[in-house]
């Protein structure tokens, strides 16, 4: 089950709750018990193959398809 972020208009608090994505309506606010929660648009993080994505700490794996330095503009060789 995914974790969603909610805002409670009654107590003005935000909460993260583990709920079924298709069945979150009626979930009670863990702070005040209200069932008027509003689902927030969540920001998520992602990563790219090879580690940091920015090249810091990345190493060349000698395989261009999984190299942490290919495409960063940093000098290296295979």
Residue, then its C-alpha position, 0 to 999 in steps of 0.5 A: x500500500x502506498x503512503x499518501x500525504x493529506x491535509x485536514x481542513x479542520x485542524x489544519x495539519x498535514x499527515x502521511x498515511x498508509x492507505x489503499x489508493x482507491x479507498x482513502x475517502x473516509x480515512x480519519x485524520x490521526x490528529x483530530x479524527x475528522x474524515x474530511x481529509x484532502x489528498x495533497x500532491x506529493x513530491x517524490x524523489x528519483x535517482x538515475x542509473x549510476x548513482x548520484x546523477x550529477x557525477x559526484x562520487x560516480x565511477x565509470x563502469x566501463x559499460x556505457x549503458x550503466x556508466x555513472x560518468x557517461x553523459x556528464x561531460x566529465x573526462x573518462x575512458x572505457 
